[in-house]
Amino acid sequence: MTMTPDEETFLDTLDDLRDRVQRSTRYDLLRAAALLRQLLIDGQTLVDRVNRQHRIRLQFEIMDPTPLPFPRDRIHANWSDINPNLVPGLQPRTVTVDREGLLRTVMFMSGPDDFTVHDVVKTAANVKGGVHTGSPKGAAQEALLEVDDHVQMFGVEQSLHSLRGLIAVVLAGMEPLAQAIRA
């Protein structure tokens, strides 16, 4: 069976994400945010266009996002890596979510504020330069930029570093659709 242009783009996008997370330079992670936005968030997402024919129920396995067992007013800031395969051999509690559940998953808490996958991807793509550089829109993007000014992991801002785990989750969740396209 011949692939549609959208199917080819989808598979190439997954390959591009794999390559970018492997290199994990600041530029690669910014560009990966743009690809994540294209796959998961944009108006008519690439996933929706491709999956219209295949009708695969996409699911994403993430670490259980149950809140921490102590009062939030004692937390200055807390990043959560949602990738359950972060540490080989470790078997954390996990939950399975659909795309909307993934986008609502909290990746960062600062005081009373929660910052979701959607917030992190949109900030990296639309403010930090993944797609274009712009001014922050709203308190979530402003707060993420402020944290990134002070916290780095492995040479990149914390929010960009957190994309590495998200990409692993997205690639695993997209694999059934990729297999259906290749079949």
Summary of the structure (lengths in Angstrom):
residues: 183
radius of gyration: 16.4
end to end distance: 8.1
largest distance: 57.0
contacts: 557
relative contact order: 0.20
helix: 54%
strand: 14%
